[in-house]
Amino acid sequence: MTVSTEIIRVRRASDVAAAAAAGAAALREGKLVGFPTETVYGIAAVASRPEAMRRLRKIKSRPRHPFTVHLGSPEEVARYIAHLPGAGRRLIERTWPGPVTVLAATKGRLADKAINTRQLRKVLCARRVIGLRCPDEPVAAAMLSAVDEPVVAPSANVRGAPSPHTGEQVAAALDGKIDLLIDAGSTRFGTDSSIVRLTGTDWQVVREGAVGRQALADAMRVRIVFVCTGNTCRSPMAAGLARAMLADRLGCSVGQLAGKGYEVSSAGVFAAGGSPATAEARQAAGKFGADLSGHRSQKMGAELIKSADMVLCMTQTHVEAVRRVARSAGTKIRRLDEAADIPDPVGGGAAVYRKTATKIRQALRNVLGKHIL
């Protein structure tokens, strides 16, 4: 005889803790739990429990393909992926917890040794890719955070049926097939999560769901501003060299960078607007493939700094000047070379400018690899 699904209803904030605790306990016992997210309802199972996974696959008519891992907090991504590309880091920082699923490369291993077993990799990954999601819903977050083992969850529907956005829909479709249903009413969005696939330094929107394509692109975009004194030597060289290095790493032209989500500009603390880069700066940057012919100087302002994700200054004096203009900018303002100032080459010859350009390139390698790409 089929046993009816137990239902716990959540209608007040005070109901969340007990419902989440019950859900976590059921998962640890190897049971299937229907639960709300901000998008649709899901069926949760602990990935290391073979019987739970067998039942889940039967409900979903999905004998082999992995299900998305659901996380209680964004920080848990570090258990699965040792190094996310820059676009992925920005996407997670700006959209999690939230209605975005990330497909990321594992390179054949999971970061946390405790879960990096052959069996779990087989359950969680397909072709060395894992799906990760961090719901923005109180019951889901509390329940998932209370379970140490990886929890997977597809939508709470049978194959071919619409994804459910109310507990009643789940109960009607899956009564007796799952052990526990946490019914928190209607979900906030009532539509599926968006899915983004990360491939090296590139990305692709696989499914446009609760978050639109443009909003996803904006979440992965990075705006870099280089700052010096007059915006005719060091900062335009840094911007030009950064564009050339980014284009090389991304396998595209400089003109295609903005379309890939990389915006690079420069400004000066005491710049007079409209001046070109000095001839020496153009020549030194050109040796490394950077074209400064179109550069025109601009004065650093609060709006430019506010719109930037990273402000890289040539000296500590420039850092302090930027902070006076944009006091709330915080940690996004730093020296390009964290160990030392990059001196002004004005008045020096071609050799001095080449030395400055070389030093800027060395600092850029570190910054681009560590913070951008």
matplotlib code that plots the C-alpha trace (Angstrom):
import matplotlib.pyplot as plt

x = [0.0, 1.3, 1.9, 0.8, 3.4, 3.7, 3.1, 4.4, 2.9, 4.9, 2.7, 4.7, 8.4, 8.2, 7.4, 10.6, 13.1, 11.1, 10.1, 13.7, 15.0, 12.4, 13.4, 17.1, 16.4, 14.5, 17.3, 19.9, 17.6, 17.7, 14.2, 12.9, 11.8, 9.7, 10.7, 10.2, 12.7, 12.2, 11.6, 9.8, 9.4, 12.1, 12.7, 15.7, 17.8, 21.2, 23.5, 25.4, 22.2, 21.7, 18.1, 17.1, 18.7, 17.1, 13.6, 14.4, 15.5, 12.4, 10.1, 12.0, 12.5, 16.1, 18.3, 21.7, 22.0, 23.0, 20.8, 21.8, 23.5, 21.7, 23.7, 22.7, 25.0, 27.2, 30.4, 29.7, 30.7, 34.3, 33.5, 33.0, 35.0, 38.6, 38.9, 36.0, 36.7, 36.3, 32.9, 31.6, 32.9, 31.2, 27.9, 27.8, 28.8, 26.0, 23.2, 23.5, 21.5, 19.2, 17.5, 20.6, 22.1, 25.7, 27.3, 31.0, 33.9, 35.4, 38.5, 37.8, 37.8, 35.8, 37.6, 36.6, 38.5, 35.6, 33.3, 35.8, 35.0, 34.6, 31.0, 30.0, 31.7, 29.7, 26.4, 27.1, 29.0, 28.5, 31.6, 33.4, 30.7, 28.6, 25.4, 25.3, 22.4, 22.0, 18.3, 17.1, 14.3, 14.4, 13.2, 15.6, 18.6, 18.1, 17.4, 20.3, 22.7, 21.8, 22.9, 26.7, 26.5, 25.8, 22.1, 20.7, 17.3, 15.4, 12.0, 9.2, 7.3, 7.3, 8.8, 6.9, 4.8, 5.1, 7.4, 5.3, 5.2, 2.8, 2.8, -0.6, 0.6, 3.4, 1.0, -1.3, 1.4, 3.7, 1.6, 3.0, 6.1, 8.1, 8.3, 7.9, 6.6, 7.3, 4.5, 5.3, 2.6, 3.4, 7.0, 8.2, 9.0, 6.8, 9.3, 12.5, 16.0, 18.2, 21.1, 24.6, 27.4, 30.9, 33.5, 37.1, 36.9, 33.7, 30.1, 26.7, 23.1, 21.7, 18.2, 16.7, 14.5, 13.8, 16.8, 16.9, 19.8, 20.9, 20.8, 23.0, 25.4, 25.5, 26.2, 29.3, 30.5, 33.6, 34.5, 38.2, 39.5, 43.2, 44.1, 47.3, 47.9, 47.3, 45.9, 48.4, 51.2, 50.8, 47.0, 46.4, 49.4, 47.8, 44.4, 45.8, 48.0, 45.2, 42.9, 45.6, 46.3, 42.6, 42.0, 44.9, 43.7, 40.1, 41.0, 39.2, 39.9, 40.1, 36.9, 35.1, 36.0, 32.9, 30.7, 32.4, 31.8, 35.2, 35.2, 38.5, 39.1, 41.4, 41.4, 43.6, 43.4, 44.4, 43.7, 42.7, 40.0, 40.7, 44.5, 46.1, 48.6, 52.1, 54.2, 56.5, 53.6, 52.1, 55.4, 56.1, 52.7, 52.8, 55.9, 53.5, 50.6, 48.6, 47.2, 46.8, 46.1, 42.4, 43.0, 41.8, 42.3, 39.5, 39.4, 38.6, 35.1, 32.8, 30.5, 33.2, 34.6, 31.1, 30.4, 33.7, 34.2, 37.9, 40.0, 43.7, 46.0, 49.6, 50.6, 49.4, 48.9, 46.4, 44.6, 44.1, 43.0, 40.3, 39.1, 38.6, 36.4, 34.5, 34.5, 32.1, 34.2, 35.9, 38.1, 37.7, 40.4, 44.0, 47.4, 48.0, 51.3, 50.3, 54.0, 55.2, 54.3, 54.7, 56.7, 55.8, 58.0, 57.3, 60.6, 62.4, 63.3, 62.1, 64.0, 62.2, 58.8, 59.6, 60.6, 57.4, 55.3, 57.2, 56.5, 52.8, 52.6, 54.1, 51.6, 48.7, 49.6, 49.0, 45.9, 44.2, 44.9, 44.0, 41.0, 39.6, 39.9]
y = [0.0, 3.4, 5.7, 9.3, 12.1, 13.9, 17.6, 20.5, 23.9, 27.1, 30.2, 32.4, 33.3, 31.5, 28.2, 28.2, 26.8, 23.7, 22.9, 23.2, 21.0, 18.4, 18.5, 18.2, 15.2, 13.5, 14.0, 12.6, 9.5, 9.0, 10.3, 12.5, 16.0, 18.3, 21.9, 25.5, 27.7, 31.2, 29.8, 26.5, 23.6, 20.9, 17.3, 17.1, 14.0, 13.3, 12.3, 9.6, 7.6, 5.1, 4.2, 7.9, 8.5, 5.5, 6.7, 10.3, 9.0, 6.9, 9.9, 12.1, 9.3, 10.2, 7.1, 8.6, 12.4, 14.3, 16.6, 20.1, 20.4, 22.8, 24.9, 26.5, 29.5, 30.9, 30.1, 26.4, 26.6, 26.2, 22.6, 21.8, 24.1, 25.1, 28.0, 29.7, 31.9, 35.6, 35.7, 32.9, 34.6, 37.8, 36.0, 34.2, 37.3, 39.3, 36.8, 34.3, 33.5, 33.8, 32.2, 31.3, 27.8, 27.7, 24.9, 24.8, 22.6, 20.4, 19.4, 15.9, 16.5, 18.2, 20.7, 19.2, 15.9, 14.7, 14.5, 13.9, 10.3, 8.5, 7.5, 11.1, 12.5, 10.0, 11.1, 14.8, 15.4, 14.8, 15.2, 16.9, 19.6, 20.1, 22.1, 24.4, 26.5, 28.5, 29.3, 32.6, 31.1, 30.8, 27.2, 26.0, 27.9, 26.6, 23.0, 22.8, 24.4, 21.8, 18.8, 18.3, 15.9, 17.1, 17.5, 17.4, 18.6, 18.7, 20.4, 18.6, 17.3, 14.2, 14.3, 16.5, 18.2, 21.9, 22.9, 23.4, 26.8, 25.9, 23.2, 22.1, 21.3, 19.1, 17.3, 16.5, 15.2, 13.4, 12.2, 8.9, 9.3, 11.6, 11.2, 14.8, 18.0, 21.4, 23.6, 27.3, 28.5, 30.1, 30.6, 34.2, 34.0, 31.1, 30.2, 28.2, 29.4, 30.8, 28.6, 29.8, 27.5, 28.7, 27.5, 28.7, 32.5, 32.4, 31.8, 30.9, 31.4, 27.9, 28.9, 32.3, 31.9, 34.2, 36.4, 37.8, 37.5, 41.1, 41.0, 37.9, 39.6, 42.7, 40.5, 39.1, 42.4, 44.0, 47.7, 48.6, 52.1, 53.0, 56.2, 58.4, 62.1, 63.6, 60.6, 61.0, 58.5, 55.7, 55.2, 55.2, 52.8, 50.6, 50.6, 49.9, 47.1, 45.6, 45.6, 43.9, 41.3, 40.6, 40.2, 37.8, 35.7, 35.7, 35.0, 38.1, 41.5, 44.6, 45.8, 42.7, 43.0, 45.0, 42.4, 39.8, 41.9, 43.7, 47.5, 49.3, 53.0, 55.5, 58.9, 61.4, 63.0, 66.4, 65.7, 68.3, 66.8, 65.9, 65.5, 62.6, 60.2, 61.4, 60.2, 58.3, 56.5, 55.6, 54.2, 52.2, 50.7, 50.0, 47.7, 45.4, 45.6, 48.3, 51.1, 54.5, 56.6, 57.1, 58.0, 61.3, 62.3, 62.7, 63.9, 61.4, 61.9, 60.3, 58.9, 57.1, 55.6, 54.6, 52.8, 50.8, 47.4, 47.9, 51.1, 50.5, 53.4, 54.0, 55.2, 55.3, 59.0, 58.4, 55.8, 58.4, 61.0, 58.6, 57.7, 61.4, 61.7, 58.5, 57.7, 54.7, 53.0, 50.8, 47.9, 48.2, 51.0, 49.7, 50.2, 48.4, 47.1, 46.2, 46.1, 49.5, 52.7, 53.0, 56.2, 58.9, 58.6, 62.2, 63.9, 60.6, 59.2, 56.2, 53.8, 55.1, 54.8, 51.2, 50.4, 51.8, 49.9, 46.7, 47.2, 47.9, 44.7, 42.7, 44.1, 43.5, 39.8, 39.4, 41.5, 40.0, 36.4, 36.9, 39.2, 39.5, 36.3]
z = [0.0, -0.9, 2.0, 1.6, 1.6, 4.9, 4.4, 6.6, 5.8, 6.2, 6.4, 8.8, 9.3, 12.7, 10.8, 8.8, 11.3, 12.3, 8.7, 7.5, 10.4, 9.5, 5.9, 6.8, 9.1, 6.3, 3.8, 6.2, 6.6, 2.8, 2.1, -0.8, 0.2, -1.8, -1.0, -2.2, -3.9, -5.1, -8.7, -8.6, -6.1, -6.2, -5.0, -2.8, -2.2, -0.7, -3.6, -1.7, -0.9, -3.7, -2.9, -2.7, -6.1, -7.6, -6.5, -7.7, -11.1, -11.4, -10.7, -13.2, -15.8, -15.9, -15.5, -15.8, -16.3, -13.2, -11.2, -10.0, -6.7, -4.4, -1.9, 1.4, 0.9, -1.9, 0.1, -0.4, -4.1, -2.9, -1.9, -5.6, -7.7, -6.8, -9.2, -11.0, -14.0, -13.4, -15.2, -12.9, -9.8, -10.7, -11.6, -8.3, -6.3, -7.9, -8.3, -5.4, -3.5, -6.4, -9.4, -11.4, -12.1, -13.0, -15.1, -14.3, -15.2, -12.4, -14.3, -13.1, -9.4, -6.6, -4.5, -1.1, -0.5, 1.6, -1.3, -4.1, -4.6, -7.9, -7.0, -6.1, -9.2, -11.3, -9.6, -9.6, -12.9, -16.6, -18.8, -16.0, -15.6, -12.5, -12.1, -9.0, -7.6, -4.4, -3.8, -2.3, -0.1, 3.7, 4.0, 1.2, 2.6, 6.2, 5.1, 2.7, 5.2, 7.8, 5.6, 5.3, 2.3, -1.3, -2.0, -5.5, -6.6, -9.9, -10.3, -8.5, -11.5, -13.6, -17.1, -19.5, -16.9, -16.0, -13.2, -10.1, -8.3, -5.5, -2.8, -3.9, -7.4, -5.9, -3.6, -6.5, -8.8, -6.3, -3.3, -2.2, -4.4, -2.1, 1.7, 2.8, 1.2, 2.7, 1.4, 1.6, -0.8, -4.1, -5.2, -5.7, -9.5, -10.6, -13.4, -13.7, -12.9, -15.6, -16.6, -17.5, -18.8, -18.0, -20.5, -19.8, -20.0, -22.0, -21.0, -22.6, -21.5, -21.8, -20.5, -19.9, -16.9, -13.9, -14.8, -18.4, -20.8, -20.5, -16.7, -16.7, -19.1, -16.9, -13.8, -15.5, -16.9, -15.4, -15.6, -15.0, -14.6, -14.5, -12.7, -12.9, -12.6, -16.1, -18.0, -20.8, -19.9, -17.3, -17.1, -20.9, -21.3, -18.6, -20.3, -23.7, -22.5, -20.5, -23.5, -25.6, -23.0, -22.4, -26.1, -26.4, -23.5, -24.7, -28.3, -29.7, -31.0, -28.8, -30.4, -29.2, -25.6, -24.6, -26.1, -24.0, -20.8, -20.4, -20.3, -19.8, -19.4, -17.8, -16.1, -14.3, -10.9, -12.4, -16.1, -18.7, -20.9, -24.5, -24.6, -26.5, -25.0, -25.2, -28.2, -25.9, -24.3, -27.7, -28.8, -25.7, -25.6, -29.3, -28.7, -26.8, -29.3, -27.7, -29.8, -28.0, -31.0, -30.1, -26.5, -25.1, -21.5, -18.9, -15.4, -12.7, -11.2, -8.7, -11.3, -13.2, -10.0, -8.8, -12.1, -12.0, -10.5, -10.1, -9.9, -10.4, -9.5, -10.3, -6.9, -3.3, -3.7, -6.5, -4.3, -1.6, -4.1, -5.6, -2.1, -1.3, -4.4, -3.9, -0.2, -0.5, -3.2, -0.6, -1.5, -5.3, -5.2, -5.1, -6.6, -9.9, -8.4, -4.8, -3.8, -5.2, -6.9, -10.7, -11.2, -13.7, -16.8, -17.9, -18.8, -19.4, -22.8, -24.8, -22.5, -19.4, -21.0, -22.1, -18.6, -17.3, -19.9, -18.9, -15.2, -16.0, -18.0, -15.2, -12.7, -15.1, -15.5, -11.8, -11.6, -14.6, -13.6, -9.9, -10.1, -13.7, -15.7]

ax = plt.figure().add_subplot(projection="3d")
ax.plot(x, y, z, "-o")
ax.set_aspect("equal")
plt.show()
